[in-house]
Amino acid sequence: MNINWKNIVKDNLNNVRTKHPLVHNITNFVVMNSSANILLAQGAFPVMSHSQDEVQDMTSIANALVINIGTLTDYWVKSMIMAGKKANELGIPVIFDPVGAGATKFRTEKSLEIMKEVKVTVLRGNASEINALCSSKGKTRGVDSIHSVEDVMESAIKLALDDGLIIGISGEKDLITDGKQVVRVDNGVPLMTMVTGLGCGLSTTVGAFVGANENPFNATVSAFSFYCIAGEIAYKNSNGPGTFDSQFRDALYNTEIDSLDKANILQ
């Protein structure tokens, strides 16, 4: 089936910018500020809340819930599960970023616990993190990937099909699959890996796109594509990681809909 991905990406971004989805993030201390600014730049609204006293109420008014385990504690895991179950109850999409899964036994076990207790809509991570959840034996280098997308493609497709979720894997050529469809996004620049938090920012961007659009698979592909095209635009105006960071947020804000004709999406 021939899908006009460029038009889908354009429509999905337009919906983010006109609907202004509210994205509830239970995320890590390292990226709270950058993730909030990334959402604001693209037209979405962020809220960061992890207190068990309010996570269910906060989730109930959101368009999407993003769970990110970057600075993990048992208390936060309980908050994440509470919020996730409320989202499931209300039909609110859940995006899960298992930061560093595979680096320690604790991270891997807690990631698997969250996935057991919460119905995840989109699982977004790098190849090593996804590998850890597919095999429970994967190893990462901190939060960085030591696997390629190709290394984990088959097991990711199987996990997506078995668990009924969408998996988005970041890499040199990103992969998005629901177990039946497999799409590659070939945009972006290596400098994106040199700024802390841009991977987490992609996860919350997926939350914004899924929260503003009806088809979660198409929305996930669109989020990856838009985010990476913004990276390409920022790269042209930057001199290194420092200027790239600020130029990237400007690109998220300023990128015109027609610029998405640069989307290189492969099936």
N, C-alpha and C positions, 0 to 999 in steps of 0.2 A: 504494500500500500504506500503510495506516494503522499507524504504529509508535507504541507507547506509550513515548515518549522519557523521560518522567519516571520510569517504573519502571526503564528501562535505566540512567539516571543514578544512581538510588538503588542498584541492584544493583552497579554498577561501583564506586561509592564504598565500599560495604560490603566489596567484595573488596580494595580498597586497604587498608582499615583492619584487615582480618582476616588477610590474607596478608603484609602488610608487605614489599612488593617492594624488593629492593636495586637501586638505580639508580646505575650508574657514569657519572659526569659527567667529560668532558674539556671544561672550561668556562673562562671568562675570570676574570682576577684580580678584576675589579670585583664579580662576583656569587657567588663561591665560598661565602662565608658566608651570604648571603641565600638562595641556592638550597638549600643544605643545611638551613637552618632551615625553609624552605617545605616541603620533603619531610618533615621530621620532624613538622611541625605536622599534616600530613594523614594520617600513619600509615605513611609509607614510610621506608626507610633510605637515606641518601646515602653515596657514596664519591666523593672527588675525587682523581683520579690521572691524570697526563699523562706520566709517565716511560716511555720506550720499554723500560726494563728490566722493567716489570711490567704495562703496559696490557693485554696479551693475557691474562695470568693473571687480572687483575682483572675483565676483561670476562667471562671464562669462568665466574665465580661469580655474575654479576649476572643480574637478570631483564630489564634493559633498559640500553641504552647511549645516552647523550645527548651529542651532539657540538655544541659551541657555539664559534664562531670569533671571539668578541668581542675578545680580545687575541691576535691571530694572529701566529704565527711559522712559519717553514719546519719547525722541529723539531716544533712542535705538530701541524702538518699531517701529518707522517709518523706521529706517534703516533696521530692520529685514524684514519688509513687502516689502520694495523696493528690497532687495536682494532676498527674496523669490519669488516675482513675476518675477524677471529676471531669476531665476533658473527654474521656471515653464515654462517660455517662451522658454528656451533652452533645456528643458528635463533633467535638472540636479537634482538629488535626493535631497530632503530636509529632514533633521532629526531635530525634534523639542523636546527640553528638557524643560518642563514647571516647572522649579525649584520652589518649594514652592507654586505652585498653590493650592488654598484652604486655605493658611495661612492668606491671606488678600484679600479683595474684589478687590483691584487693580490688584493683580497678576492673579486672576482667570479671571477677565474681559479682561485683556490684552492677556492672553493665548487664550481665546475664540476668540478674535478679530484676532489674528494672524492666527488661524486655519480657520477662515472664509475667510480671504483675501488670504491665501497661501495654495496651495495644498500640504499637508504634505505627505511624503513617509513613514516615520517611526516616531511614537510618542514614546519617551522613557522616562520613569519616574518610581518613586516608586508607591506603591499601592494607597497611599493617594492622590498623585498628579493626577493620572489617575482617581481616584474616583471623584475628584473635577471637572474634565472636563466632566465626564459622567453625573454627577448629578447637577453640579454647586452649590452644597450645602455641599461638603465635607470639612473637616477640617484637617489640618496638624499641626504638632508641629514644627514650623519653617520650615526647609526643610526636616525634618525627617518624616518617615511614621508612622502613628498610625493605619493603616489598614494592613491586610494580603492580599497576592495575591488572596487567595480564596474568600475574601470578595468582590472583584471587578471583578472576572473572567467573570461572565455572562454579566455584563454591558460593560466590555471592548470588549468582543466578538461582542456585538451588535454595539458598536461605530465603531469598525474596519470595520464591514460589511456595516454599513450605510454610512460611510465617505470614504470607499475604501482606507483604509490605513493599515499599519502594526503597531501593538502596542507591545512594549517590556516592560514588568513590572519586575523590580528588586525586589527580595525578597529572602526568605530562599531557595525557589525553583523557579527560574525565569520562566516567562511565555511569550511566543511570539505567537501572533495570527494575522491572517488577516481576521478573522471572519469565515473562512471556515476551516482552519488548526489551530490546537492548539498544541504547542510543549512546553515541560517543560525542562529546563536545570538545572540539579542537580549537579552543581560543585560550587566551591568557598568556602570561609572561613569567619566566622564572623568578623575577624580582618579587613576585607576590609571596614567595616562600620566605622572604627575608624580613618580613614585618610581622611581629607577634600579633596574633589575634585575627588575621585575615581568614584563616580557616574557620574559626568560630563565627566570624562575620558572614561567611557563606551559609553556615547553618541557619543563622537567624534570618538571612535573606530568603532562604528556602521557606522559612516560616511565614514571612510576609507574602510571598508569592502563592503558597498553598492556601493561606488564609484569605486571599483576595480572589481566588479563582476556583472554579468548580472541579476541574480535572487535576488531581494531585500529581499525576505522572507528568502531564504537560507542564504544569506549574514548576515542578522540580527541574525539568530540562531547561525551562525558560530562566529560572533563577541562576542556574549554573552559567548559561550563555550570557545573560546580561552582566553578571558579576565579572566574568572573564573579559568581556569586551571592554568594560570600564577599566579593567587592569591594563589592557592594551593601550587605551587612550591615555591613561595616567603615565604610563611608561614613556611616552613620547615627550612629556613635559617635565620629566624628573631627572635628577642627577645621581640618585642613589636611594637607599631605603628611606631616609628621612624625608626628602621631598616627595618621594613616591607615596608615602602614607597620606600626606595632605592632598596631593593631587588626585589620589584615588577617591577620596570622599567627594572632592569637587566633580570628578567624572561621574560618580553615581548620581549626583544632583543635576549635572548639566547635560548628560548624554541624551541626545535627541532620539525620538522613536525611530527615525530613518537610519540612524547609525547602526541599528540592529540588523541591517542588511549584511553586516560583517559576520553574522552568526555562521559558524562552520559546524553544523550538526550532521552527524553521520549515522546511518542505520545499517 
